[in-house]
Structures are given as C-alpha cells and as structure tokens.
Amino acid sequence: MGLWDGTGVPIREQFDYWQDVICREFVPLAAVNTGAEPGFASTVETSALGSMNRASINSKAQITRRSRREIAVSDEAYFFVNLQLAGRCLATVSGKSSVVEPGDFMVVDTTEPYEFEFKGDWRMLSFRLQHDRITHRLSAFRNRLGTSIGSEGAGSAVTALMTSLSSLADDVPPAAADALVQAFESAVVGTLAATPAPADDCNRSNPLQAAVLEFVKRNYGDPELNADRVSRVFAISPRTLHALFEGTGSSFARTVRQLRLQHAFDVLSDPASSISVTELARLSGFYDPSSFSRAFRQHFDVSPMELRRSHGAQTA
C-alpha cells in the first residue's frame, strides 16, 4: 500500500508534489491549479488487488488533462474506472462532455485524450485496469467511454463492487484476487453494454451533420465563422443548422467556442510555444485579446498568462 499525503508539505510546494504523485501513480498528466486558496493539500492512497490498482483520492479544484503529448511519453495503457464520491467533475472525452455527480462513475481509456475539471474539493475512487485484458471486450462499446453512469440500474453493480473492493486488504490470496478482478471487469463491460449510446452517436448517420461538423473543425480559427456563414455554405437555413446540433449535447455557438478555447489551451500548455497572447487570440478566432482572455478565464478558471506560467512556457 502507498500513501502520499501533501498536507505536511510546505504550502508553496504542495501543487508540485501533487503533480509528481499523479504522474507517478496513475499516468502522465498535465494539471492546472484553479483554486483561489493558497496551498494544495491532497492525498492519494493506492493498493494492488491482483492485476488491478486501487486508489482513493482527495484533492482540490483543478483541471487535469491527458493530451496527445502526455500519451506520447507513456509506456503502458490502462482503463480507469473513476467513482465520484464528493464534488463534481466536468469530464471531456473525445469531444463529449459529461458532468459526473457524486455516486456516478466513468470509464476512460488512457490511449485517448481526456480532461477532468473539478470546481472545488473532491473525492474519488479510481481503479486502474490492464488495457490488454478487456480492450477486445470493450471494442463494441467504445462510444460509451467518457459517459457519466449513475448508480441505479446496470451501474449499481460497478459502484457496489468499487465500494466493497476498495476496503479489501492487500493480502488477498492471488487466485481469489484474480477472480475478483475478473468479476469487476465483467461488471464494467456489462454495464457499458447496457448503457444507451450517447445522443451524438445516434446521429452520425446524418451526412449533413457530419459535413457541417467537419467544416467547423477545419475553420474554427476564422473569426467570421458564424451560423449565417455556415448556413450559406451548406445552403440551409440557420434554423436547420441549429437543429443539427440539438442531438449532440451542444449548440453550434458552444461547439465553435469550445474548439477555439481548446486550441488555445493546447498552445499555452506547450512550454516550447512563444506565441504572444494577442496573436494566439487571433489564430483562435477571437477579434481581440481582451474578449479572448475573458472567455478563456470563464471556461478554464485560469487566465492565459497564468496557464502559460504554470507550464513553464515563455511569457511573450
């Protein structure tokens, strides 16, 4: 069993300590401290159960991201099953956003990018599963990854198992531990199989919707990209355009805004980037740096310059 407690670390060093722990005990991640209070006292307690690693986490407001950059330096692949115990998490996986409430859980694949945004203090159980043990069984249900699943119905088996398995001692006999891990893996796969496909997946057969989304993804950096322009390009009415986005869980305007801000976040998170905030605002589709900075802080709870400094990037 491992216990990492940041409460005894000097306040100025607590966030660095947290980053070191999560990258060592989980997978390479990039974290941004979005809390207003000084210090970042967090705890992580881990233990093994056969091939599965169990973790109990208590932490603070932050944005935790796994981008292509972190994936590129990873040697191993896992699935994480995260059960929210306290606080709320806004999770974005493969462009889909879900709010994970206390009692909900979510499955993520570390070979794909994801982002977790926690607004305040939170607690979580996180079970790490070996990727190659279940990836073939999940192949038909990958569109359920990143979906928040409640503790009712099919989800009750997973939440109940996580609660009980988290309290088991480390000295479970190997054969029994392996049987428990297999039972948990089967519960996870079965729950994802029983979970309805997200609404956006149900609409992917719509070729017009697919074409519009592709156009938006290619042109979000154009400040002139708006509903009227896209409607003209595809010879449809603005009303039809907005209807295409009704089943995606996001509006047209929100989709464009998220793409622009995510691009800016990726650039500012790169320590090698020296682009000015003014130029980045322009390339991200904003008319002026002030509106860009306001939108960025509102979305990420951190200013562009604060994010750049937290990643050791140049502050040009």
NUROSE-987335 format. One record per residue (C-alpha): residue number from 0; residue in one letter; chain; y, x, z. Coordinates in Angstrom, 2 decimals. Example, Ala and Ser with C-alpha at 12.3 -4.5 7.8 and 13.67 -1.06 7.14 Angstrom:
2
     i   aa   ch        yy        xx        zz
     0    A    A     -4.50     12.30      7.80
     1    S    A     -1.06     13.67      7.14
***
This chain:
316
     i   aa   ch        yy        xx        zz
     0    M    A      0.00      0.00      0.00
     1    G    A      3.51      1.19     -0.79
     2    L    A      6.73      0.12      0.90
     3    W    A     10.17      1.04     -0.41
     4    D    A     12.99     -0.09      1.86
     5    G    A     16.55      0.59      0.80
     6    T    A     18.15     -0.71      3.99
     7    G    A     18.03      2.76      5.55
     8    V    A     19.56      4.48      2.51
     9    P    A     23.31      5.24      2.55
    10    I    A     25.22      2.35      1.01
    11    R    A     26.53      4.42     -1.90
    12    E    A     23.01      5.43     -2.84
    13    Q    A     21.22      2.09     -2.43
    14    F    A     21.53      0.90     -6.02
    15    D    A     20.37      4.23     -7.43
    16    Y    A     17.43      4.06     -5.03
    17    W    A     16.61      0.54     -6.28
    18    Q    A     16.70      1.63     -9.93
    19    D    A     14.38      4.54     -9.19
    20    V    A     11.90      2.29     -7.38
    21    I    A     11.69     -0.43    -10.04
    22    C    A     11.24      2.06    -12.86
    23    R    A      8.52      3.89    -10.93
    24    E    A      6.63      0.89     -9.56
    25    F    A      6.99     -1.51    -12.48
    26    V    A      8.11     -0.32    -15.94
    27    P    A     11.22      1.45    -17.27
    28    L    A     14.12     -0.99    -16.85
    29    A    A     17.91     -0.93    -17.05
    30    A    A     19.68     -2.68    -14.16
    31    V    A     23.30     -3.63    -13.58
    32    N    A     24.62     -4.37    -10.11
    33    T    A     26.62     -7.61    -10.44
    34    G    A     27.14     -8.31     -6.73
    35    A    A     30.55     -8.27     -5.11
    36    E    A     29.44     -6.87     -1.75
    37    P    A     29.06     -3.13     -1.07
    38    G    A     25.55     -1.78     -0.84
    39    F    A     22.33     -2.88     -2.46
    40    A    A     19.73     -3.12      0.32
    41    S    A     16.46     -4.15     -1.33
    42    T    A     12.77     -3.86     -0.51
    43    V    A      9.63     -3.60     -2.63
    44    E    A      6.13     -3.74     -1.18
    45    T    A      3.19     -3.08     -3.51
    46    S    A     -0.58     -3.09     -3.18
    47    A    A     -3.56     -2.99     -5.52
    48    L    A     -6.26     -5.61     -5.98
    49    G    A     -8.78     -4.20     -8.40
    50    S    A     -7.00     -3.56    -11.71
    51    M    A     -4.05     -5.75    -10.68
    52    N    A     -0.95     -4.58     -8.84
    53    R    A      0.77     -6.98     -6.45
    54    A    A      4.42     -6.67     -5.49
    55    S    A      6.67     -8.53     -3.06
    56    I    A     10.35     -8.04     -3.89
    57    N    A     13.59     -8.79     -2.03
    58    S    A     16.77     -7.86     -3.85
    59    K    A     20.37     -8.60     -4.75
    60    A    A     22.46    -10.01     -7.59
    61    Q    A     21.85     -8.06    -10.80
    62    I    A     20.93     -8.08    -14.44
    63    T    A     17.62     -6.35    -15.16
    64    R    A     16.78     -5.66    -18.78
    65    R    A     13.94     -4.18    -20.73
    66    S    A     15.20     -3.35    -24.19
    67    R    A     13.62     -1.54    -27.11
    68    R    A     14.95      1.69    -25.65
    69    E    A     13.00      1.27    -22.39
    70    I    A      9.92      0.10    -24.30
    71    A    A     10.02      3.24    -26.46
    72    V    A      9.65      5.52    -23.44
    73    S    A      6.82      3.53    -21.85
    74    D    A      3.29      4.88    -21.86
    75    E    A      1.50      1.72    -20.74
    76    A    A      1.66     -2.01    -21.45
    77    Y    A      1.33     -4.87    -18.97
    78    F    A      1.79     -8.57    -18.48
    79    F    A      3.84     -9.52    -15.43
    80    V    A      3.40    -12.87    -13.72
    81    N    A      6.52    -13.50    -11.62
    82    L    A      6.66    -16.24     -8.99
    83    Q    A     10.19    -17.03     -7.81
    84    L    A     10.27    -17.53     -4.04
    85    A    A     14.03    -17.72     -3.41
    86    G    A     17.14    -17.60     -5.56
    87    R    A     17.32    -18.41     -9.25
    88    C    A     16.63    -16.27    -12.30
    89    L    A     18.02    -16.82    -15.78
    90    A    A     15.35    -15.22    -17.95
    91    T    A     15.85    -14.46    -21.63
    92    V    A     12.70    -13.59    -23.58
    93    S    A     12.54    -13.39    -27.39
    94    G    A     15.90    -15.14    -27.64
    95    K    A     14.81    -18.07    -25.44
    96    S    A     16.46    -18.67    -22.09
    97    S    A     14.85    -20.37    -19.09
    98    V    A     16.06    -20.96    -15.57
    99    V    A     13.33    -20.01    -13.08
   100    E    A     13.77    -22.01     -9.88
   101    P    A     12.07    -21.29     -6.54
   102    G    A      8.42    -22.29     -6.92
   103    D    A      8.40    -21.64    -10.69
   104    F    A      6.66    -18.74    -12.37
   105    M    A      6.89    -16.98    -15.71
   106    V    A      4.73    -14.58    -17.74
   107    V    A      6.33    -11.71    -19.67
   108    D    A      4.89     -9.02    -21.93
   109    T    A      6.31     -5.53    -21.36
   110    T    A      5.86     -4.67    -25.06
   111    E    A      8.65     -7.16    -25.86
   112    P    A     12.29     -7.13    -24.69
   113    Y    A     13.39     -9.37    -21.86
   114    E    A     16.29     -9.83    -19.46
   115    F    A     16.46    -11.28    -15.95
   116    E    A     19.80    -12.34    -14.48
   117    F    A     19.95    -13.04    -10.74
   118    K    A     23.23    -14.51     -9.46
   119    G    A     22.58    -13.86     -5.76
   120    D    A     19.95    -12.73     -3.27
   121    W    A     16.40    -13.44     -4.39
   122    R    A     12.72    -13.00     -3.53
   123    M    A      9.77    -12.81     -5.87
   124    L    A      6.05    -12.14     -6.07
   125    S    A      5.20    -10.11     -9.16
   126    F    A      1.62     -9.46    -10.28
   127    R    A      1.02     -6.79    -12.91
   128    L    A     -1.95     -7.35    -15.21
   129    Q    A     -3.51     -4.82    -17.57
   130    H    A     -2.37     -5.68    -21.09
   131    D    A     -5.64     -4.99    -22.88
   132    R    A     -7.64     -7.23    -20.53
   133    I    A     -6.05    -10.50    -21.64
   134    T    A     -3.84     -9.91    -24.70
   135    H    A     -6.52    -11.26    -27.07
   136    R    A     -6.91    -14.38    -24.92
   137    L    A     -3.16    -14.99    -24.99
   138    S    A     -2.70    -14.46    -28.72
   139    A    A     -2.66    -18.21    -29.46
   140    F    A     -0.17    -18.94    -26.68
   141    R    A      2.38    -16.15    -27.02
   142    N    A      5.13    -18.69    -27.67
   143    R    A      4.68    -19.79    -24.05
   144    L    A      5.62    -16.34    -22.72
   145    G    A      9.04    -16.40    -21.12
   146    T    A      8.74    -20.12    -20.35
   147    S    A      9.50    -21.25    -16.81
   148    I    A      6.46    -23.11    -15.44
   149    G    A      6.58    -25.30    -12.34
   150    S    A      4.05    -25.53     -9.55
   151    E    A      2.99    -29.04    -10.50
   152    G    A      0.05    -29.85    -12.75
   153    A    A     -1.53    -26.89    -14.50
   154    G    A      0.90    -24.47    -12.88
   155    S    A     -0.37    -25.28     -9.40
   156    A    A     -3.45    -23.08     -9.84
   157    V    A     -1.40    -19.97    -10.60
   158    T    A      1.15    -20.48     -7.82
   159    A    A     -1.58    -21.21     -5.26
   160    L    A     -3.54    -18.12     -6.28
   161    M    A     -0.48    -15.88     -6.17
   162    T    A      0.39    -17.10     -2.69
   163    S    A     -3.12    -16.53     -1.35
   164    L    A     -3.84    -13.28     -3.20
   165    S    A     -0.57    -11.73     -2.04
   166    S    A     -1.79    -11.86      1.58
   167    L    A     -5.17    -10.20      0.99
   168    A    A     -5.70     -6.74      2.45
   169    D    A     -6.19     -3.69      0.25
   170    D    A     -9.78     -3.15      1.36
   171    V    A    -11.39     -5.99     -0.64
   172    P    A    -14.76     -4.71     -2.00
   173    P    A    -14.45     -3.67     -5.67
   174    A    A    -16.82     -6.33     -7.01
   175    A    A    -15.01     -9.09     -5.13
   176    A    A    -11.61     -7.75     -6.16
   177    D    A    -12.62     -7.73     -9.82
   178    A    A    -13.90    -11.32     -9.55
   179    L    A    -10.59    -12.41     -8.01
   180    V    A     -8.58    -10.69    -10.73
   181    Q    A    -10.70    -12.34    -13.42
   182    A    A    -10.17    -15.74    -11.78
   183    F    A     -6.42    -15.15    -11.68
   184    E    A     -6.33    -14.01    -15.32
   185    S    A     -8.24    -17.13    -16.36
   186    A    A     -5.82    -19.32    -14.40
   187    V    A     -2.84    -17.70    -16.16
   188    V    A     -4.38    -18.09    -19.63
   189    G    A     -5.45    -21.66    -18.91
   190    T    A     -2.01    -22.63    -17.64
   191    L    A     -0.26    -21.20    -20.70
   192    A    A     -2.74    -23.04    -22.92
   193    A    A     -1.89    -26.30    -21.15
   194    T    A      1.88    -25.73    -21.31
   195    P    A      3.64    -27.57    -24.16
   196    A    A      5.13    -25.34    -26.82
   197    P    A      8.90    -24.79    -26.46
   198    A    A     11.04    -27.16    -28.48
   199    D    A     12.28    -24.43    -30.82
   200    D    A      8.71    -23.57    -31.80
   201    C    A      8.09    -27.19    -32.78
   202    N    A     10.95    -26.96    -35.29
   203    R    A     10.07    -23.69    -37.00
   204    S    A      8.50    -25.60    -39.88
   205    N    A     12.05    -26.68    -40.84
   206    P    A     13.01    -24.25    -43.63
   207    L    A     16.72    -25.19    -43.48
   208    Q    A     16.86    -24.45    -39.77
   209    A    A     15.11    -21.11    -40.29
   210    A    A     17.53    -20.17    -43.08
   211    V    A     20.59    -21.08    -41.02
   212    L    A     19.37    -19.10    -38.02
   213    E    A     18.70    -16.07    -40.22
   214    F    A     22.20    -16.32    -41.72
   215    V    A     23.76    -16.50    -38.26
   216    K    A     21.78    -13.47    -37.05
   217    R    A     22.95    -11.45    -40.06
   218    N    A     26.62    -12.44    -39.81
   219    Y    A     27.45    -12.93    -36.11
   220    G    A     29.78     -9.92    -36.26
   221    D    A     32.11    -11.77    -38.63
   222    P    A     34.93    -13.37    -36.58
   223    E    A     35.25    -16.01    -39.33
   224    L    A     31.69    -17.23    -38.70
   225    N    A     32.03    -20.81    -37.53
   226    A    A     30.43    -24.20    -38.07
   227    D    A     32.66    -25.07    -41.03
   228    R    A     31.85    -21.87    -42.88
   229    V    A     28.09    -22.14    -42.32
   230    S    A     28.18    -25.78    -43.37
   231    R    A     29.86    -24.83    -46.64
   232    V    A     27.40    -22.01    -47.31
   233    F    A     24.43    -24.37    -46.97
   234    A    A     26.18    -27.42    -48.46
   235    I    A     25.57    -29.55    -45.37
   236    S    A     27.88    -31.44    -43.05
   237    P    A     28.90    -29.95    -39.68
   238    R    A     27.07    -32.86    -38.06
   239    T    A     23.84    -31.86    -39.81
   240    L    A     24.38    -28.24    -38.78
   241    H    A     24.76    -29.14    -35.12
   242    A    A     21.68    -31.37    -35.31
   243    L    A     19.62    -28.37    -36.48
   244    F    A     20.32    -26.67    -33.15
   245    E    A     19.56    -29.65    -30.94
   246    G    A     15.89    -28.70    -30.64
   247    T    A     16.50    -25.01    -29.97
   248    G    A     17.81    -25.35    -26.42
   249    S    A     21.21    -24.02    -27.51
   250    S    A     24.19    -25.19    -29.55
   251    F    A     25.48    -23.47    -32.69
   252    A    A     28.51    -22.05    -30.88
   253    R    A     26.46    -20.84    -27.92
   254    T    A     23.94    -19.14    -30.21
   255    V    A     26.69    -17.22    -32.02
   256    R    A     28.34    -16.27    -28.74
   257    Q    A     25.08    -15.03    -27.20
   258    L    A     24.29    -12.89    -30.25
   259    R    A     27.75    -11.32    -30.17
   260    L    A     27.68    -10.58    -26.45
   261    Q    A     24.12     -9.26    -26.52
   262    H    A     25.07     -6.83    -29.29
   263    A    A     27.99     -5.60    -27.21
   264    F    A     25.76     -5.27    -24.13
   265    D    A     23.26     -3.13    -26.07
   266    V    A     26.00     -0.82    -27.35
   267    L    A     27.66     -0.41    -23.95
   268    S    A     24.29      0.30    -22.31
   269    D    A     23.75      3.30    -24.58
   270    P    A     25.06      6.47    -22.87
   271    A    A     25.44      8.12    -26.28
   272    S    A     27.84      5.46    -27.53
   273    S    A     31.51      6.47    -27.70
   274    I    A     32.91      3.42    -29.50
   275    S    A     36.05      2.01    -27.91
   276    V    A     36.01     -1.44    -26.36
   277    T    A     38.67     -2.52    -28.87
   278    E    A     36.51     -1.50    -31.82
   279    L    A     33.38     -2.96    -30.24
   280    A    A     35.15     -6.29    -29.76
   281    R    A     36.00     -6.33    -33.47
   282    L    A     32.46     -5.42    -34.57
   283    S    A     31.04     -8.07    -32.24
   284    G    A     33.03    -10.84    -33.89
   285    F    A     35.95    -11.21    -31.46
   286    Y    A     39.55    -11.39    -32.60
   287    D    A     40.98     -9.36    -29.70
   288    P    A     39.74     -7.18    -26.82
   289    S    A     41.11     -9.50    -24.13
   290    S    A     39.07    -12.52    -25.21
   291    F    A     36.05    -10.26    -25.64
   292    S    A     36.38     -8.82    -22.12
   293    R    A     36.82    -12.28    -20.58
   294    A    A     33.76    -13.64    -22.39
   295    F    A     31.71    -10.57    -21.51
   296    R    A     32.51    -10.77    -17.80
   297    Q    A     31.89    -14.50    -17.74
   298    H    A     28.46    -14.05    -19.34
   299    F    A     27.24    -10.89    -17.57
   300    D    A     29.31    -10.92    -14.34
   301    V    A     30.44     -7.39    -15.12
   302    S    A     33.27     -6.06    -17.31
   303    P    A     32.58     -3.98    -20.44
   304    M    A     34.04     -0.86    -18.80
   305    E    A     32.06     -1.39    -15.58
   306    L    A     28.85     -1.70    -17.55
   307    R    A     29.65      1.42    -19.56
   308    R    A     30.34      3.45    -16.42
   309    S    A     27.13      2.21    -14.75
   310    H    A     25.13      3.65    -17.65
   311    G    A     26.96      6.97    -17.66
   312    A    A     28.43      6.31    -21.10
   313    Q    A     31.72      7.66    -22.34
   314    T    A     34.76      5.57    -21.42
   315    A    A     36.75      5.88    -24.60
***
